[in-house]
């Protein structure tokens, strides 16, 4: 076993054309710098639970960052986070229930969006129009059309956007991409991505209930269809319902498929996608998204497959990405990556992670904000690409295994029944953002 430092000493420079974090690239200005390097960055957090709060904590590791505002539709969460911010960071932020009031503030430079997936697009587009730079959680959006709208908003308003696919900022992942692109694995004909977690399944349905005190559930629903409150569709559990999330493939899938696409230098749509899935393991569960799923993405020179189950391991890992080449197989997760040779064609190698990818990701974004460099470690274009892969997989499975071809220019599928999943219908008074 070797660590990353040893690997770097014995490896070549990054492969030509490989994307690198902006912190290692020459800044490209677009409209000039927002501020000098030592200026304070005013940050607001929209969605203060779970990853939203985790993101803010890594922002606050930087002494030039001040949290000015917290926004959440749950006043209980909002009150708790405001108290924690003051106690642990000596910062007193203003609190809001409506994100639009946050965007009206001229002293807010950056908005962190940590809301459920169905809110990402509208909040990001509104933030860009208000002149804010945006760190948005993954997946970029909850539909294909919303992904496109987010790309258009960033371009139209000339804003800096980072998608929270933080593996892009993990040094051992960068080393893995370099190794795959070096050709040492030989011809790579198969990429396999998997995530086997039982958290994506729910127990049998429970009755609807009264909205908890302090929760503005209508605002939580936002552009999604009107419905009664149900505890299995709230907080973290929303991810297993189609109107708000896409299950494991949009949660872990965008992280892991991103590594496969990055290493194979893919920047567009696959030639064809075929998916099957259902709730085979827990057929009585309340989850709408699939507990068991398999997707095949076909390209000119290789195939990439996605798999999720409630349990199971491959090479001792319950999630990861695998590259099968003629000289050997590379298997990676967030802890390490390892090469298993075919015979003696290449050497055994294992590189362990020794960097904090998420902290690197935040640092990269803040540097790009200060220099107005759009080349963040995970641009909105890349985040949208990976989210589209996940959504097409879900669409194929929801259609019962149809072989789909998505035309990313015409914005339609080869099968008209799939087109209804491209663009969500926003509930009034919310309107779908226009480019």
Order of alpha helices (4+ residues) and beta strands (2+ residues): beta-alpha-beta-alpha-beta-alpha-beta-alpha-beta-alpha-beta-alpha-beta-alpha-beta-alpha-alpha-alpha-beta-beta-beta-beta-beta-beta-beta-alpha-alpha-beta-beta-beta-alpha
